[in-house]
Amino acid sequence: MIYSTFAQVYDTLMDETLYTQWRDYVVARVAPAGQQLLELAGGSGSLALLLDAAGFAVTDFDLSGEMLALAEQKIDREGRNIPLIMGDMQDLSDMPQYDVVTCFDDSLCYMPSLAAVTAVFRQVASVLPVGGDFFFDAHSLYQMDQVFPGYMYNYQTEDYAFMWSSYEGAVPHSVEHDLTFFVYDEKLDAYHPLLETHHERTYPQRDFEQALAAAGFALVSATAEFGTAAIADTSTRWFFHARKAREAGE
């Protein structure tokens, strides 16, 4: 119950406007016409619902059972039919083929190394046909090296308090986020402290592009501001659109 509450609070704190911007980024590049779309790290289903409403046939794939439980509640309320799959995006070997794959909210930055990122790219390629589209975003070097270190954010309601502190990580272009929730329990008349530490890492833009090429993708575009601007030195998030160019081994 505690961890389901944790997921719910985390989801509540998410900026809802980001979901519409991710949807618009995809729809501007692939006209929805019932294509099978796999949303990696789809979490609580907010973006899945928007992409489904836009006209894609979406599958929400996530590592967290708690987040998928929230997604199930949202999907049931909307009366939609969106499959939910719990799994690790480093292994898509049992997945069917999709026309489009997305991975947003900087989720690839949770991979521990560039080799792991490349492995994910290869897994994505394995579920796409040649010509299939892959969309993802990642923290920029500026965000990781200049913005995050020393960042702090606090938020409080009657039911819970949230504290977020970020520190420079042990390897280049990495950070550690300490996330602490205090959730009120009426039965105990006390707050449960819930602590998570998130480790994120990013890489130079060129490294992402080389990893895509190694996995059989051709880069369509690398942009900032949800695809509306060119990448600049102070861009905080990069957006990549890649297309599968060849089968493995070719």
N, C-alpha and C positions, 0 to 999 in steps of 0.2 A: 504493500500500500504506500509506503514511504517513497519508493522509487517511481511509482505511477504519479504520485503528487509532484515529485521532482520534475518529471517530464512535462506535466501539465503547466507548472509554473514557468518552466523554460519556454514552452510554446507560447504562453501568454505574453512573455516579454519580447517576443519576436516582432519586428516591424512588419506589419501586414502589407505595407505598400511595396515591399521588396518582391513579394510573390507576383503581383501584377506586372512588375517590371521584368522579372524572369520569363513570365508567360509571353509578354509582348516581344521580348528578345527572340524567343523561339518562333513565334507566329510570323514575325517579320521575315524569317529566313526559310521557313518551311510552311507552306499553306496547308492547314489541317484538313484532311479528307479521310478520316478514319484510320490513319496509319497507326500501327502498333508502336507505342512509345514506352520505353523503360526509363523510369525515373530513379536513378541510383541515389541513395541517401535521401529518399523522399520524405522521411520523417513522419510528421503528424498529418500529412495529406492535404495541406492547404494548397500547395502548388498543383498537386495531382488533380484536385477538383477543378482548378482553373483551366488546366490543360485539357481535361476531359470535356469541360463545357465548351472549350474552343473548337473541339472536333477531333481530338486524338483519342485513341483507345489506350488508356494509360494503365500501367502496372506500377505500383509503389513498392520499391525495394529498399529495405533498411536493415541495419544491424541491430537496432533496438526494438525489442518486443514491446516495451512501454510506449514508445512513439507510435508504433503501428497500432496499438490498442486505441490511442487517441484518434488515429486516422480512421479506424473502423467506426468509431462513434460519429465522426464528421460525415463519413460517406453514407452511413445508415440514415442520418438526419436528412441528407440531401436526396436520398433514394437513388443513389448511383450504384453502378456495378464496376468497381475498380478493384482488381485483384491486389492482395497484399502478400508480400513475400519477405520473410526474415532471412537475411543471409549476409555474407561478407562479399563486397564487390571485388575482392581479390580472387574470387572463385565463382565464375558464372558458368561452370561446365555443365550444369544441369538445366540451364535456361534455354527457352526456345529462341527463335530468331525474331528480331524487332527491326522496324524501319528507322527509328530514331532512338538515341540514348541521350539522356541529360544527366548532369551531375553538378548541382549548384550549391550555393551557400558555402563556398570555399572548402567543400568536403574533402577534396583531394589533398588539401594541406594537412590532413590528419594522417596521411601515409608517412611512415618513418624515414623513407629514403627515396631518392629519384628512381632507384631500381624498382621499388614497390609501386611508384606512380606508373612507370613503364609497364609493369606487370598488369596493372589495372587497365591501361590502354589496350594491351593485348587481349585481355578478357573482353573488353567492350567490342573490339574488332571481331572477336569470335561469335558474337551474337548479332552482328550487322551484315547485310549483304554488301557487295561492292556497290558503291554509290550511296550507302547509308550515312546518315548524318549523326555527328556526335557534338554535343555542346557541353562546355563546362566553364567554370570560373575559378580563379585562384587569387589569393592575396598577392599584391605586388611587393617588390623589394622595399619600396618606400613605406608601405603599410607595416611590413614586418620589422624593418630596421629603425624606422623613425617614429611611427605613430603608436605602435603597441607598447614598446618598453616604457614602463611607468604609468600606463593608462589605468584609471580607476573609474568605476561606475557603481553607484548605490541606488537602490530603489526599495520603497517600503509601502505596504498597504496594511490594512487591519489584520489580514490573515498571514502575511509572510513578509520577510525582508530578504533582499538579494544584494550581495556584494561581489563585484568582479574586479580583480586586480591582475595586471599582466606584467610579465617580466621577460627580460632577454633570455633566450634559451642557450643550451650548451653548445649547439652546432650553428654554423652560419645561417642567417636568415630564418631563425626559429624563435618562438616565444612559448611561454607557459602561462596559461590562464588559470588562476585560482578562482573557482566559482563556489560561493557559499550561500546556501539558502537556509533561512530559519522559518519553518512552516509551523503554524500554530495548530496544536491538537487540543480540541475542546475537552476531551475526556480527561486529559492530564493537566489541563490548564497550564500548558507549557509549550515551548517551541522546540521542535526537532531541528538540530543543526545537520545539514546535509552538505557535504563537501565533495567537489570533483575538481581534478586538475586536468586541463586539456592541453595537449602538446600539439603545436602546429608548426609546419615548416614549409617554406616556399623556395623557389629556384629562379634563376634568371629566365627571362622570357625565351631565350634561345634554347635553354635546356628542355623546356616543355615542348617546343617545336621539334627538337631532335628526337625526343621520346615518342612523339606522335608518329614521326616518320619511321622510326624503328618498328612501330607496331602496325605499319601498313596504311597510315593515314596521310592524306594530303591536306595541308592547312588552307582553309578557305579564307579565314580572317582572324586577326587578333586585335581586339579593340578595348576601349574603356567605356565607363558610364553606360553599361548595359547595351553596348554596341553603337552608341550614338556619338562617340568621339574617338579620336586617335589616342593611342597610348602616349602619355607624357611622363616626365620624371616624377611628378607628384600624383599620378594616378594611384588610387588605393586598391583597385580590383581590376584584374584582367579578365577578358572574356574571349574564349576560343571557340571557333567553329571549324570543325574538321570533318573530312569526308573519307570514308574508307576507299582506298585506291586499288588495293590488291588483296588477294587471299594470302594466308600465311605460307611462307616458303616460295612465293613467286618472286 
